Amino acid sequence: MTFLVRSQRAAELNTSGLRIRSRYGDVSFPHPRIILTENLRETVDLVLLSCKAYDLEDAIASFAPAVGPDTVILPLLNGMRHLDILDERFGPQRVLGGQCLIAVSLNEERVIVHLNDTHEMSFGERDGTLSDRVKEIASSLGAARFDVRSSTEIILEMWAKWVFLASLAASTCLMRATIGDIAAATIDTDLVLGLLEECGSIAAAEDYQVPQERAKRARDMLTAPGSALTASMLRDIERNAPIEAEHIIGDLLRRGHKGCPSQSKLSLLGIAYTHLKAYEARRARILSSASTG
């Protein structure tokens, strides 16, 4: 595997290597294979795309020279909007569906830290077929130390994750607290479960009803007493970083309004979206003042 990185990250990896800290075992690659966009000379078989949504356009420009007639693109971004963008740029025949459920962070030492015990990934053809290329990718990833599988219902799985993640991000960002803290501060679960119900209803209106077992798992995780679970979006807010408000919350909200024009803009999801956009506006104003001052 070769990592396509920016120059700053390349310098870090050349100096300290790629280090991962996890309860399932730490990993260290002193000299990982890395490459910069300007050094791409050949096409590749597989592009595993795991950038943040706000970096998608830059990422596309970076890896586009490596996309050939037989290249497969496997995106692991949250939500759905990236599929339209990738389809338009490269054609839907090159783009698989995929989702990854894991909580990680890059600490001050630039070590990737696995934050909990969840580490699962699934992918597949968006039309539900089990193609030879999907089988080959699954075989290649099979030796990795995480739960990976091919799926014939990958779009449904992506929707199920989106519903869960949007509910998690909206609630923990709105309250600026962990799931456990929210549970301890309230006498009921109306906020979190209300968000989950709203997000689930949008998925159902798009003909993707979250399976009962996935819905129960989401409810249990989002109401667990003492849980330290937060969305990565909250961790980004806490370090004054860019966030995926449009891709995860805004796009879902717009789909809800399109499917049900009478839906109140003062819904729980709408309130959370306004909160996130206010954060983005304040951050942009402060950065602008700093650059001109």
C-alpha positions in Angstrom: 0.0 0.0 0.0 1.2 3.5 -0.9 0.0 6.6 1.0 -0.7 9.7 -1.0 0.0 12.6 1.4 0.7 16.3 1.5 4.3 17.6 1.9 3.9 18.4 5.6 2.6 14.9 6.4 5.3 13.4 4.2 8.0 15.1 6.2 6.4 13.8 9.5 6.2 10.3 8.2 9.8 10.4 6.9 11.0 11.5 10.3 8.8 9.5 12.7 7.2 6.8 10.6 3.5 5.8 10.7 2.4 4.9 14.2 -0.9 3.5 15.4 -1.9 3.0 19.0 -4.8 0.6 19.6 -6.1 -1.8 22.3 -5.9 -4.5 19.6 -2.2 -4.0 19.2 0.1 -1.1 18.3 1.6 -0.8 14.9 4.7 1.1 13.7 5.9 1.5 10.1 9.3 3.3 10.3 9.4 3.8 6.6 5.9 3.7 5.1 5.5 3.9 1.3 4.4 7.5 0.6 4.1 9.6 -2.5 3.3 13.2 -3.4 0.9 14.2 -6.2 3.6 15.7 -8.3 5.4 12.3 -8.3 2.5 10.2 -9.5 3.6 8.6 -12.8 1.5 5.4 -13.0 -2.2 4.5 -12.6 -3.2 2.3 -9.6 -5.7 -0.6 -9.2 -7.4 0.8 -6.1 -7.9 4.2 -4.5 -8.9 4.0 -0.9 -10.3 7.4 -0.2 -10.7 8.4 3.5 -10.3 12.2 3.6 -12.7 14.6 5.4 -15.5 15.8 3.2 -14.3 19.4 3.1 -11.0 18.1 1.6 -12.7 16.1 -1.1 -12.1 18.4 -4.0 -8.4 18.8 -3.2 -8.1 15.0 -2.7 -9.7 14.4 -6.1 -7.3 16.7 -7.8 -4.4 14.9 -6.0 -5.2 11.3 -6.9 -6.8 12.0 -10.4 -3.5 11.4 -12.2 -3.4 7.8 -10.8 -6.9 6.9 -12.1 -6.8 4.7 -15.2 -9.4 2.8 -17.2 -9.4 -0.1 -14.6 -8.9 1.9 -11.4 -11.5 1.3 -8.7 -12.3 4.1 -6.2 -13.5 3.0 -2.7 -14.6 6.1 -0.7 -15.1 5.8 3.0 -16.6 9.3 3.6 -19.7 9.7 5.6 -23.1 10.6 4.0 -23.9 10.4 0.3 -23.0 13.6 -1.4 -19.5 12.5 -2.2 -20.8 9.7 -4.5 -22.4 12.3 -6.8 -19.2 14.3 -6.9 -17.0 11.2 -7.6 -19.5 9.9 -10.2 -19.4 13.2 -12.1 -15.6 13.3 -12.1 -14.7 9.7 -12.8 -17.9 7.9 -13.8 -20.1 5.7 -11.6 -18.6 2.5 -12.9 -15.4 3.3 -11.1 -16.9 4.2 -7.7 -17.9 1.6 -5.1 -19.9 2.2 -1.9 -18.2 1.9 1.4 -18.4 2.8 5.1 -16.1 2.6 8.0 -17.0 2.8 11.7 -14.1 3.7 13.9 -13.1 6.4 16.3 -9.5 7.7 15.9 -7.6 10.8 16.6 -4.1 12.2 15.8 -2.5 13.2 19.0 0.2 15.9 19.7 2.9 13.4 18.9 1.2 12.7 15.5 0.4 9.2 16.5 -2.9 7.8 15.3 -4.9 6.7 18.4 -7.7 4.2 18.3 -10.2 5.6 20.8 -12.6 2.6 21.4 -13.2 -1.0 20.5 -15.1 -0.5 17.2 -13.2 -1.0 14.0 -15.3 -2.2 11.2 -15.5 -1.6 7.4 -17.8 -2.8 4.6 -17.9 -2.1 0.9 -19.5 -3.3 -2.3 -21.0 -2.6 -5.6 -23.8 0.0 -5.4 -26.1 -2.2 -7.5 -25.9 -5.0 -5.0 -23.9 -7.5 -7.1 -20.9 -9.4 -5.7 -18.4 -8.6 -8.4 -15.0 -10.1 -9.0 -13.3 -6.8 -8.1 -15.1 -6.6 -4.8 -14.1 -10.2 -4.0 -10.5 -9.4 -4.9 -10.4 -6.3 -2.6 -12.0 -8.3 0.2 -9.3 -10.9 -0.2 -6.5 -8.3 -0.1 -7.9 -6.7 3.1 -8.7 -9.9 4.8 -5.4 -10.1 6.7 -5.8 -6.7 8.3 -6.6 -6.6 12.0 -10.1 -5.1 11.8 -13.5 -6.3 10.8 -13.8 -6.1 7.1 -16.4 -7.6 4.7 -18.0 -7.2 1.3 -21.7 -6.3 1.2 -24.5 -6.6 -1.3 -26.5 -3.9 0.6 -23.8 -1.3 0.9 -26.0 1.7 0.2 -28.4 0.7 3.0 -25.4 0.3 5.3 -24.1 3.7 4.4 -27.6 5.2 5.1 -27.7 3.3 8.5 -24.3 4.7 9.4 -25.3 8.2 8.3 -28.4 8.2 10.4 -26.4 7.1 13.5 -23.5 9.5 12.8 -25.8 12.5 12.1 -27.7 11.8 15.4 -24.4 11.5 17.3 -22.8 14.6 15.8 -26.0 16.7 16.2 -26.5 15.8 19.8 -22.9 15.9 21.1 -22.0 19.1 19.2 -25.2 20.8 20.2 -24.6 19.9 23.9 -20.8 20.1 23.6 -20.7 16.9 25.7 -20.3 13.1 25.5 -23.2 10.7 25.2 -22.8 9.8 28.9 -22.8 13.4 30.0 -26.0 14.1 28.0 -27.6 11.0 29.6 -26.6 12.1 33.1 -27.9 15.7 32.5 -31.4 14.8 31.4 -34.4 13.0 32.9 -35.3 11.5 29.6 -33.7 10.7 26.2 -36.0 12.9 24.1 -33.2 14.9 22.6 -31.0 12.1 21.3 -33.7 9.7 20.4 -35.7 12.6 18.8 -32.7 13.3 16.5 -32.3 9.6 15.8 -36.0 9.3 14.8 -35.8 12.4 12.6 -32.7 11.2 10.8 -34.2 7.7 10.4 -37.4 9.2 8.9 -35.4 11.0 6.3 -33.7 7.7 5.4 -37.0 5.9 5.2 -38.4 8.6 2.9 -35.5 7.9 0.6 -36.5 4.2 0.7 -33.7 3.2 3.0 -35.4 1.9 6.2 -32.7 1.3 8.8 -32.9 -2.4 9.8 -34.3 -3.1 13.2 -31.1 -4.6 14.7 -29.1 -1.6 13.4 -31.6 0.8 14.8 -31.5 -0.9 18.2 -27.7 -0.8 18.2 -27.8 2.9 17.5 -30.3 3.6 20.3 -28.3 1.6 22.8 -25.0 3.4 21.8 -26.7 6.9 21.9 -28.2 6.4 25.3 -25.6 4.4 27.2 -25.0 5.8 30.7 -21.4 6.8 31.3 -20.4 6.5 27.6 -17.4 8.6 26.6 -18.7 8.5 23.0 -18.6 11.7 21.0 -18.6 12.5 17.3 -15.3 13.5 15.7 -17.0 16.7 14.7 -17.2 17.7 18.3 -13.4 17.0 18.7 -12.8 19.2 15.6 -14.9 22.0 17.2 -12.9 21.7 20.4 -9.7 22.3 18.5 -11.2 25.0 16.4 -10.8 23.0 13.2 -13.0 22.8 10.0 -16.0 20.5 10.3 -18.2 18.5 8.0 -21.4 20.3 8.8 -22.7 20.5 5.2 -21.8 16.9 4.2 -23.2 15.2 7.3 -26.0 17.4 8.7 -26.8 19.9 5.9 -27.2 17.4 3.1 -29.4 15.2 5.3 -31.5 18.1 6.3 -32.0 19.2 2.7 -33.1 15.7 1.7 -35.6 15.8 4.5 -37.1 19.2 3.4 -37.2 17.9 -0.2 -39.1 14.7 0.8 -41.4 16.6 3.2 -41.6 20.3 2.3 -43.8 21.0 5.3 -41.1 19.8 7.8 -40.4 22.5 10.3 -37.0 24.2 9.9 -37.0 24.4 13.6 -36.6 20.6 13.9 -33.9 19.2 16.2 -31.7 18.6 13.2 -32.3 22.1 12.0 -31.3 23.6 15.3 -28.1 21.5 15.4 -27.3 22.6 11.8 -27.8 26.3 12.7 -25.5 25.8 15.7 -22.8 24.3 13.5 -23.1 27.0 10.8 -22.8 29.6 13.5 -19.6 28.0 14.7 -18.3 28.0 11.1 -19.2 31.7 10.7 -17.5 32.7 13.9 -14.4 30.7 13.0 -14.2 32.2 9.6 -14.6 35.7 11.0 -11.8 35.2 13.6 -9.5 33.7 11.0 -10.2 36.6 8.7 -9.5 39.1 11.4 -6.3 37.4 12.3 -5.0 37.4 8.7 -5.8 41.1 8.2 -4.7 42.3 11.6 
